[in-house]
Amino acid sequence: MKQKKLLEKLKTFFDSSAREREKQKSDVKNILKKLKKRERNLKKKLDSEDDVDKRNSIQKKIDVVYAQRKKGIKLIKEE
């Protein structure tokens, strides 16, 4: 291993807040995967739905999930 990489590992090991951030980042990534799956399922449901009221309801859910995903992605990129 190169010196820079070793120093980063030591820093992470001794810095508990960095470990917590990495764990939080990992958790957010898992949640983002679930949200993406949910968004895909809702889009499939939207395509197969004929009732206008139900389509509007599903579209609102899609918009909420999309906003949550974007917020999570922004959180990960900030770190």
Secondary structure by P-SEA (a helix, b strand, c coil): ccaaaaaaaaaaaacaaaaaaaaaaaaaaaaaaaaaaaaaaaaaaaaacccaaaaaaaaaaaaaaaaaaaaaaaaaaac
